[in-house]
């Protein structure tokens, strides 16, 4: 068996860290917690579960703290977990097999991200994040939204999917919490941008940070800059950036510019979130036939980030279009397809009462 160390950095996480560590403690991991200046009970709670609880002076650099935690790990293979994440599913024996099969690759774990939508409803957004690797080959770079990179810059990176799912609740804080997190991230990202002015990943993260605080105009400005830089369309963050960019265009009433995203349709048409976005764009432009086509296409796609874009949300939008055009039977049909989706159930109740 190849031993694995779980490395965690923490600061004032007394509300989250116990649930995080309890889930890790059930499995044969070494647990290393690096505290970057807590003034609450974070370290006291961590000491109940962790093999090592260490201090690191915060220097406005997440990679510095991450890399220190890697250095303190007893084992070569490390798994990175954050305090606001809880392991939901894991196959430890399969992880062992994958490490042996892909000793020079980086493992990506699945995130079930709970966050608020524009209407402050809780939604699920799924992602794969590079979190399992051999610390002798890889380390972190970037002061904020740090990324795993190889010590050998000429090495081609390979990845594999880890049978491990965590729920992430970091975006469900109070408005004050989210504002503080956004402000911290924006300051660090802008500092990083001074040194890497043509890095589309930084523009993407800045856009997302402004989205978090509902500043859609600023988010648009950064997504717009990132959109026109040279990018690899196969990368997940690029796909997310184009989708978020599209929504900022809608939220800031740039409908004509949103319609121009049809020019990159072929590059992103396998992603239900993008196709669903195009449905929303056509709906806002009152191109109802085109909107219907896109929503229906979305329901045929497997790949998606956000829950419902290839199922109940798309069916609901189809139902709404049919309802608006007086096609009640078709509307009822699609609202029923949306299952337990609350807005569709409300529509169904209203329509069936009318009939």
N, C-alpha and C positions, 0 to 999 in steps of 0.2 A: 504493500500500500504506500502511495506517495503522500507524505504529510502535507497539509495545507494550512496556512495561517490566514485568518481573517483580519484585515487591517481597517481600522476605523479612526477617523479624526472627528473630534467633538468639541463643541463649545456651548455651554448653557443649554444642554439637551435633556434636562431631567424629566421633561414631559414625554420624551420619546425613547430614550436609550434603554430602558428596562425591557420594553416590549421587543425592541430590536435584538438585545442580547439574549433574552430568553429563548427566542427562536433559533439563534445560532448555537446556543449552549447544548441543545439536544443532539448535536452532531459532533463528530470527532475532529473539530477544528482547534488549533491554537487561536486564541483571541487576543489581539493587540489593540489597545485603545490609546490614542495620542490626544491629549487634551491641549487645546490652544488658548487657554485662559478663562476657564469657567469660573463663575462666581456663585453658582448654585450647587446642587448636590450631584452633578453629573459624575464626578470622579468617585464619589462615595458609592453610587449605584453601580458604576462600572466595575469597581473592585470586587463586587459580589460574584461576578461572572468571568471577568477577563483574567488571562494569565499574566498580562502586563498592562499596567496603566502608567503612562509616561507623560511628561510635560514637554511642550514645544512652544517657544515664544512666537506668537503670530507676527508675520512679517508681510501681511497683505499678499500672500502668494500661496494658493491652494496646492500647487505642485510641490513646493518646498515642504509643506506639512505632510503631503501624501508620501513623498520620497523618504522622509524621515521615518514614517511608519513602516515602510518597506524594509528599511535598514534594520529596524528593531525586531522584525519577524525572524523567528528561529528557522523557519522553513524557506526553501527556494520558491515554491509555488505559493502565490498569494491570491486571495479573493478580497475585493474591495466592496465594503458595504457602508452605507451612510446611516446615521442615527434615525432618520425618518423613514427607514425602509424595514420591512418585516418579511422574512422568508415565508412564503405560502406553500410552495411546492419545491421538492428537491429529490433528486435521485443520486445519492452519494456514490453508489457503486458504479453507475454509468459515468459520473464525472471522472472517476478513477480510470475507467477504460478510455475515455476521450483524451485525457492528459497523456496517456501512454501512446495513443494513436497519433496525436498532434502535439508532440513535445515542443515544437518551435512556433506554435500558433497562439493566438489570443482568444480566450473564451468570452462569448457575449451572453449575458444573462438577460432574461425577459423582465421588463418593468411594466407593472400595471399602475400607471400614474393617475391618481385621483386629483382632479382639479375642477375649477369652476368655469362654466361657459359664460358667454356674454350676459345671460340672464341670471347668473349666479346659481345655476343648477349644477350639482355634482355630476361630472362625466368621467369616463374611463378613456385614457389614451395609452396605447401600448407602444413599447419601443424595445430595441435590443441595444445593450450598452456593454462596451468592452470592460470587463472587470476581473477576469481570471487569467493569470499569466505567470511566467517564470521571471522572477525579479532580476536574475542574472542577465537576462536578455532585454528586458524592457523597463522603462521608468516613465515618470510623468513630466510633461512640459506644459507651460501656460499658467499664468497667474490666476486665471478664472476659467471655469468650464474646461479644466485641464484634460489633456488627452494622453493616451498611452502611446509611446513611441519607442522605437528600437534604439539601442545604443549604437548599432551599425546603421548609419543613415542610408546605406546602399541596399539594405536588406528589404526584399519584398515581403509585405505583411500578409499573413493568412489568418483567417478566423474560423471558429466553430461555435455552434450554438450549444450552450450549457443547459442541461435539464434542471434549471433553477429559476423560479419566478418569485419576485418580491413585489409587495405592494408599497407604493411610495405616496406618502401623504404630505409632503413638504409644501405643496401648493394649496393646502386647505387651512392655512392660518387665518388670523383676523386680518382686516384691511391694514391695520398698523403693521402686523408682521410682514405681510406681502410688500407693503410700501418700503419697509426697512430692507428687506431682502433685495428688492429691485434696485434701491439706491446704492446698496453695497456692490451689487453685481455691475451696475452701469458704470460706477466709478472705476472699478478694476478693469472692465472691458475697454473703456475709453483710454485708460493708461496703456493697455496692451496694444490698442489700435495705433498709438503713436509710433510704436516700434514695428508694427506689421500692418501698414496702411492698406494693403491690397489683399488681406486675408478674408475671403468671403465668410468663413466660419464665425469671425468676430462680428461681422455685420448681422449675420443670422442671430447670434446670441443677444446682441444689442436690441434687435427687433423684438425678440421674444421677451426680453426684460421689460421693454416698454409695454408690450401686450399685457404683461402680468399686472401692470398698474393702470390698465385701460387707457393708456395714452396712445391712441391709434395713429394720430398724425405723426408722432415721432417714430413709432414702429414702422409706419409706411416708409419714412425717409431712409431708414437703415436697410430695410428689406429691398427697397428700390435700388440702392447702391450695390447690395450684394447680388441682386438678380442679374446685373449687367457685367459682373466679373466672370472670369473663366472658371467654370465649376465642372465637377464630375456628376452628371445627372443620376448616376447609380448610387450615390451616397445618400444615406437616410436623411442627414441633416439638410441636404440640398432639396430633397423631396418635401421635407417639412417646411423649408423656407418658402418654396413656391406656393404652398397651400396657405401658409400664414400671410404671405404677401397678398394673395388673392382676397383674403378676408379683410385685410386693412384697406384694400381698394374699395371693397363694398362698404365698410364702416365709415369711410371718409367720402363716400358718394362719388368715387371716380369710376363710374360704370363703364364709360367708353374704354378706359384703360384696362379695366378688368376683362372686357370682351376680347382684348388683344391677347389674352393668355391662350386663346384658341391656337395661336401660332406655335405654342410649345406643346400642344395636346399630345402629339405622338410620343413625346419623350416621357410623359407621365401617365398615359392612359391605362396602365396596368394597376394603378393605385386608386382604390375606391374613394379615398378622401379627396383626391384631385378631381375625379369625375363628378363626385357629389358637389364639390365647390363649383364646377362649371354649371351644374344644374342650378345652383343658387344664383350664379351670375346671370344666367339666361332668365331666371325667374324675375330678378330685379330689373332686367331690361325688358320685361314683359314679352319675352320670346317663349311663349308657353310650350309650344310643340317641341322646341329644342330642349327646354328644361325637362320635359317628360322623358325624352330620349336619354338624357344623361342620368337622371335618377334611376331609370330602368337598367341602364348599363352598370351603374354602381352596384345594384343588387346581384349582378352576375359575377362580381369580382371577389376573389378571396383576400387579396392583400389589402390591409387597411391599418391605420394607426388608431383612429378614434372609433369607439364603440358606436355601432348603429349606422354608420355611413353606408355600409353595404347591406343594410337590412331595415330595421324599423324606422329610422329617420328618413330614409329614402322613400319607403312606402308611405309614410305620413305626408311627405311633401307631394307625392303623386296624388294622394287622396285630397289634399287641399286644392290642387289645381282642378281636379274633376269637380269638387264641390263648388268652386268659384265659377265654373262654367255650367252649373246646373245639372251635371251628370251624377245624380245622387247615388244610383246603384253602383256605378264604378267607384265613386268616392267611398261608399260603405265597404266595398270589396277590399280596397287598399288599406283603409283604416283597420280593418280586421286583420290584414296581413301584418300590421305593425304590432300585434300581440298586446302585451301589457304596457306599452308606451303610453304614459298618462295623457298627453295631449290628444292622441288618437282615440283613447277611450272616452274622453270628453266629447270629441267630435261625434263619435258613434252614438253616444247617449242623446246628443242633441238631434242628430239626423233621424234616428229610429223613433224618437218621440214625435217628430214632425210627421212621420209616415204612420 
